Amino acid sequence: MILLDGKKLSERIFVELKADVSAIKKKIRLGVIVVGKDPAIEKFVAQKKKAAEEIGIDVRVYPFDAAITTNELRKRIAELVHEPKNTGIIIQLPLPGHINKQYILNAIPPEKDVDALSARAIGSFIVGKSNIMPPVAGAIKSLLEEYHIAYKNKHVAILGAGNLVGRPVALWFLQEGVSLSIITQETDLPEQLLHKADIVISGIGKPHFVKGDMLKDNAVIIDAGTSESSGKLVGDVDPESVAEKASRLTPVPGGVGPVTVAMLLKNLVTLAKIKKR
């Protein structure tokens, strides 16, 4: 089994982005909206902040109390998106359960929507008019291309249909004309769909859920799900269990995650270039 090294790929992307940021001259700033306190979220935000600052991008974190209402949060976001210094804005997910998630995501205008999660941004992406890709979809595309993994003539199974992984990745594959199965909790006979898949992409956030006996021989496994188990960051895939079945696997950490951060910042730089025109 070959591990797909996302760290090496992301480092190369960061070198290119650093040159782009220097050429733009004007300061680029990413605004990160965080609602509530969660150690895992704080780690992700810290990783993004560190990567951004290393290539010359400023990051401003806007913390909000977990008890904030949907309407109040939407009002505050409206103020932040109109702040000229904020080149782009992201809403750090997940949000507390009482918050209307899509309503909040829709508060980010496309020209500042670095995650491409608002309804307008998704619509533009679906019809092929977006200048950016949702970061996880962009990361998976980059990894497949980097390791010369053909996907257009393969059957792909996606575990989960969430905002960050399942939905945007599915939309991208559909644009590419790929044969696709989306597996959720409501899917009948998910094992049969997994066994048919040449490429399996998981983004459900269940530690070591995917086992070797679920997979087709020589399947390519893209693990885009992360969660904490016994204080460690782990993926959806049990690497020991799939070692004898998979031909390729993205490790956690070090696989999809670093490339996703790189693609997020690439989106920010792209939006900054468009604004400069």
N, C-alpha and C positions, 0 to 999 in steps of 0.2 A: 504493500500500500504506500502510495506517495502522498506526503503532506503538502498542501498548497500553502506556501509561505506568504501570508498577507502582509507581514511586517516589512519584508524586503520590497514588495511592490509599492506599499504606501510610502516608504522612504524615497523611492524614485519620484513618485508623484509630488511629494513635498518639495523636493529640489526644484522641480519645474514651477511649482506654485510660488516658491520664494522669489524666483526670478520675475514672475508675473507681478507679484505684489510690489516689488521694487520699481518696476516699470510704470506702475499706475501712479506713483508719487503720492496721491491723496491717501490719507489714512483710512484704512478699512476697519470697520468695527462690526462684530457680531454680538447681537443682544440675545441673551439666553433667559427665558422666562421659566422659573422653577416654582412650583406650587407645593408647599409642604416640605417636610424633611424626610429623606430616605437615604441611608448610607450608600446603597447601590447607585442611586441617581447622582449623588454627590461625587462618586468615583467617576462616572461617565462624564459629568460636566468638567471635572478636573482634567481628565484626559483630553477633552476637546480644547480646553483653555490652554493647556501646555503645548499641544500641537500647533494651535493657532499662533500663539505668541512666538514660537520658534521660527515661524516664517514671516513674522512682521505684522500679524493681524491682532488688533486689540479685541478683547472679549469683556463684555459687561454683563454680569449676572444680576438679574432682577428677581429677588426672592419674594414670594407671597405666602401668607398664612394659609394653611390647609383648609381653614373654615371659610375662605373668601367665597362669595356667591358667583355664579356664572356671569350675571350682569355686571357686577363690580369688576370682575377680572376682564371682561370684554372692554369695559370703559377704560381701564388702565392700559390695556394693550393698544387701544386706539391712540392713546397719547404717545406710547413708545414707538409705534410704527411711523409717527409723524416727526420723530426726533431725527433731524438731518444727519447726525453723527452715526446713527445706526444704519449701516449698509444693508444688513439682513437681520431677521429675527427668527428664532426657533422657539417652539413650545416644547419643553422637555416632558416627554411622556414616560410613564402614564400619569394622568391627572386623577385627583380624588374622584370617587364614584359619583358624587353629587353634581359634578361639573358636566355641562353639556359639551362634550369633547369637540364634535365637529363644528359647533357654533363658535367655539373659541378658535379652532384652527382656521376657520373662515375669516377671522379678523385680520389675518396677515395678507396684505395685497401681494399679487404674484411677483411684482418687482422686488419684494423683500422676503419672499417665501423660500428660504434656503432648503427646507425639507420637502417642498412641493407637496404639501398635505392639505391645503385648502381646496375647496370644491373647484374654484377657478383654475388653480394650478393643475389639479388632477385632470380636469377637462382638456386643458391645453396639451397635457402629456398624452392623453388618449388619442387625440386627433393629430398628433405629431407636430404640434406647433410650439412645444416647450423648448426653451434654450438649455434646460437642465433636466437631469434625471433624479428621481427619488434616490437618496444616498445608498440605501441597501441594494436597490436594483442596479445602480451604477457600479457598486462594489462587486456584485456577483458577475455582472457583465465583464468587468475588468479582469477578474480572476479567471473566468473561463477563457477569455482571449489570451491572457498572459501564459496560460498553460496549454494553449492550443487544444481545448476541449470542444469538440463539435457538439452543437445542441439543436440545430435546426431540423435534423433528421432523427432526433431522439424523442423518447417519451419522458416527460418531466412530471414529477409529483411534488406538490407543495403542501407541506404540513402547516396548517394555520392560514387564516385569512385576515390577519390584523393590519392596522394602518401602516406599520413600519416595515414589515417584511412581506407577508403573504399577498396582500392586495396589490401593492406597487410592482412586486416581482411578477405576479400573474399578468398584470396589464402589459408589462414589457414583453413577456414571452408570447402573449396573444398577438401583439404587434409584429413579432417575428414569425408568426405562423407556426408556432411550435405546438405539437400534440401535448395536451396539458390536463392533469387531474389536480383538483384542489380538495384537500382532505381536511374536514373539520370534525367536531364532535358529533355532528348530525349525519356524517357520511356513512352509508351502508357498506359493509365489507371493506374497510380501509386496507386490510392486510393484502387483499387481492390487487388493489391499485398500486401499493408499494412494491409488491413483487414483480410488477410489470415495468416499473420505472427504471430507465437508464440513468437518470439524474434525479436525486432526491434533495429537496431544499426544505429545511426545517426552521421554523421561527415561532415555536409555541412556548418556549421558556419553561420546559419541563426537564429537569436534570436527568441526563442519560436515558431518555425515553426510547430512543431509537436503538434497537438491538440488531445484531447481525442476522438473526433468523427472519427478520422482516424484509430483508433486502434481496434483490436479484444479484447474482454473481457479477463481480466487476463493476458494480454501480458506482457512480460518482456522487459523493455525499457533500453537500454544502450546508454546514451547520451555522445558521444565522440566529440561533436562539441562545440567550445567555441568562443565567440565574446563579444564585449563590447556594452552595451546598457545603456544609461543614466549614464555613468561612472562606471557601474558595470559589472563584469564578469558573463555572462549568457550562458546557453546552447541552443541547438536546440529545446529542449522540454519545453513546457509550463507546469510546475509542477502542477499548480492548475487545469488546464484543464484535465490532464491525471489522476488525483488522484483517480477518481471513476472507471477508466477503467484498469489501470495497476496494476499488482500484485507486481512488483519489479521495482525500478527506481534508476539509479545512479544520485545523485545530482550534480549540478554544482554551485559552486566549491565543491570539496571534494569527487568526485566519481572516474571517470576514470583518471583524471589528476595526482593525487599524485602517483597512481600505475604506470602510464606511466613513470614518472620520475624515480621511483624505478627500473622499468624494463630496462630503458636506462642505469642506473648505473650498474645494474646486468650484462648487455651485456658487458660493459666496463671491469668489473672485470673478466668475463669469458674470454675475449680476452687477458687480462693481464696474466691469468693463463696459457693459451695456449702458449703465447710468452715465458713464463718462463721455459717451458718444454725443 
